[in-house]
Amino acid sequence: MAKKKEVSVEQKLRALYDLQLIDSRIDEIRNVRGELPLEVEDLEDEVAGLNTRISNLAEDASNLETEINNKKQSIEDSNALMKKYDEQQKNVRNNREFDSLSKEIEYQDLEIQLAEKRINEYKAKIAQKNEIIDATKEKLAKQEQHLSHKKAELDAILKETEKEEKLLSEKSEEFAKSLDEHLFTAYNRIRTKVKNGLAVVAIERGASGGSYFTIPPQVQLEIANRKKITIDEHSGRILVDAALAEEEKEKMDKLFS
């Protein structure tokens, strides 16, 4: 049975730094998109909400138009009844019948007045709803235009970066598999805790990248020897020497290009 190839600490450090460079590039791409996907989503929700509002208001106005037509019909019915009662009054046999028909005519007249009052109320409500519909349509047009610009902006960025992000994500998975599970878990844990997602940094001018705390010469020497994985006691990041970082950066620049 073939013996499993032993991975040296230096190889692990190189793989870690490569993974960091790839993940940082993915972060950069996603930062360019920034809040745009959320902005587009919010605008889509707003446009959908405005369309629903217009639709509901139009339905309300339509229902009020139906009510107006119903009231107009009841006015016609009342007028017909008044005409009928008026004719009947000409042929009554006594005052009691005449008074009874007069009351019916009076009642229908009141019904007509009430129906006309309701018609005027409904017309006022329709006018009010139409005003709101017009204002909402105006707002909708602006937001649709705004959404169109934002979508075009996002599509342009996606078109430009989608292919690169897919390739980098595949490379990130590939490099992650080359690390043992314990190391990869540690890398991810540090990456989520630290600023800018930098879990692996090079020593710059005697201090860890992005930190002002000087690293003792003895520790710097140990890091340069690449015999063990060193964690910066101040930032909690994994440290690599500047020469290794430079070599891996050149290698990754070729991959990115």
Beta strands, then each sheet from edge to edge (+ up, - down):
strand 1: 200-204
strand 2: 207-208
strand 3: 230-231
strand 4: 238-240
sheet 1: 2+ 1- 4- 3+
end
